[in-house]
Amino acid sequence: WSISPANINISGYGSGSGTVSVTAPEGGSWSIDFASNAFNLNASPSSGTGPNSSVTIDADNDSGQSGIHSIDIYLKNGSTIVDTATVKVRITSKL
């Protein structure tokens, strides 16, 4: 079981996306959860089965946040956390 980290860049009050790779055993059922609901983070798809999947992580900056934020992302098999990675959200101001 493994999940890769992602970097997401957002300009001002915008949105962005990044990609993580999920590796699970053949037929293994997985889902993704976040440690924080900041930026309206969501994963598409948010669940699936092994062995390998590409998942798009979307983030919206709808509350004027700035700077760099690190948010833990959890790969789960049922309710068990089987791996953890970090989504780094970097927000730059609009020009």
N, C-alpha and C positions, 0 to 999 in steps of 0.2 A: 504494500500500500504506500502510495506517495502522492504528494501534491506539491507543485512548484510555486515559488513566489511570483508576484506580479507588480509591475509599476504602472501607475495611472497618472497621466498629466491632465490637469484641468486649468483652463484659463478663466479667471474671475468666477462669475456666477454661471458656470457652464457644467458640462458633463464630459466624461471620458470613459474609456474602457481599456482593459488589459486582458491578457490571456493566461490561464494557468493550465498545466497538464496534470491530469489525474491518471494514476496507474493503480489498477485494482486487479485481483485475481480474475481469471476467466469466469464470467458469470457472477462475480462478486458484486453485491449491491452497495452503492455508495451515495452519500449526499453531502452537501456543503453547507456550512453554517458560519456565521460571522460573530466575532466577539463584541462587535459594536454595530449599532444601526446608523452611525454617522454617514452622511452623504447618500442616504438611500441606496446603500450597496445591494446589488443583487447578482446572482449567478445564473447564467443561461447556457446549458440546462443546469438546474440546481441538484439534479440526481440522475443516476443512471446505473449501468452495469459495466464490469470490466470487459476486456483488459485495459484499453487505453482510451481516454477521452480528452477532447479539448473543450475548455469551458471559458466563456467570455464573462469577465467581471465588469459590471457597469457601476459607475459612481456619479452621483449628482451633487453639486455644491449649491444647495438651495438656501443656505443660511449664512452666506458670506464668510465662510471659514477661509483661513489663509495658512500658508506655510506647508510643512511636510507632516503628514500623519501616517503612523504605522498601525495597521489594524490586523489582528490575527484572523486567519481563516482556518477553519477546521474541516478536515476530511473525516467523515463518519461512516462506520459500517453499523447500521442500525443506530443504537444510541451510544455506541462506543467510539471515542475519538481515536483514529488510527494514525493520523499525521497532522501536523500543524505547519502552516507557512504564513508569510506576511504579505499583505497588500500595502504597498507604499503609495499614498496619494499625495501628489505634489501640486500645489495650487499656485499659479502665477497670476498676477493682476492683469486685467485687460489693458492694452495700450491705448 
